[in-house]
Amino acid sequence: MRWLLAFALLLAVAGVRAVPARVECIAPAKPGGGFDLTCRLVRELLAAERAAVVEVKYLPGGIGAVAFDRAVSTRLADPGTVIAFSSGSLVNIVQGRFGPHDATAVRWLATLGTDYGIVAVRKDAPFASLAALRERLRQDPGGAVFGASGSVGSQDWMKAALLVRSAGRDHRAMRFVSFEGGGQALAALKGGHVDVFCGDSAEAREALAAGEIRVLALLAPHRLPGRYATVPTAREQGVDLVWPTVRGLYMGPAVPERDVQEWTALLRRVLAAPGFAARLRAEGLEPLPLTGRELDAYLREQVAAYRALARELHLRVR
């Protein structure tokens, strides 16, 4: 990790103030999913800075709802606590699943990268292709059991709903099993408890490498390098379905502005460091380094898009 050592030296020479010596990164789900990955990346990045020990803590509940509500309701002000979020967090916020709080209730800190959705089955599944799965759904929208992170209305549920609609059927007739995190949903797929997993590429990367699952389609605008290089996109197979999942961090609403700015400056340097993009891609992520005003504008745009999609899918919108 030569680039990490170089970056640490750069920070020391520049005299950049370090983050608190001990940092807690909260992954608001059970281990093994995308929130866990985000916190593990943060731990690695701050190890490069050589000024912080990052402890990953798991706070499952509502795919982020419990952590979000706790941060807001307690007016969390600790500059040593960061919380992982994803596009799924924004999807839940617009539907009122994070309680009475809206997207302005916390201090959004940064995005690290973009994960992309996938459609996966067991390696011995009868669906050998996306076309075969869609044909089964066309014949019977309940003919395959979907399993994914979150309940009805979650971003993974939305992927499944849009896939059923692409087969010309009403998504409200599909069969969907909810899990607390992508790790649990993948375990259910491998165990034969569900037929189809609609999750994200990064969280399924190890299962794909181990030959435990077959990925029928990547929900990206183009093929990804590395382990997904041979996996066709949904678009290549005639289905215009793209689902990017951003992965990033936020802080409590009462964190002092000075601390937020110090974190922002540090993360800007980290995200611009040589080799960081390659490190993200090794985890199946595409770089999306956003902080400050750029991040705020991006989040506003995403919230508006998810609100419109939720209405289209007959979901309650806050």
Buried (B, 14 or more C-beta within 10 A) or exposed (E): EEBBEEBBEBBEEEEBEBBBEEBBBBBBBBBBBBBBBBBBBBBBBBBBBBBBEBEBEBBBBBBBBBBBBBBBEEEBBBBBBBBBBBBBBBBBBBBBBBBEBBBEBBBBBBBBBBBBBBBBBBEEBEBEBBBBBBEBBBEEBEBBBBBBBBBEBBBBBBBBBBBBBBBEBEBEEBBBBBBBBBBBBBBBBBEEEBBBBBBBBBBBBBBBEEEBBBBBBBBBEEEBEEBBEEBBBBBEBEBEBBBBBBBBBBBBBBBEEEBBEBBBBBBBBBBEBEEBBEBBBEBBBBBBBBBBEEBBEBBEEBBEBBBEBBEEBEBEEB
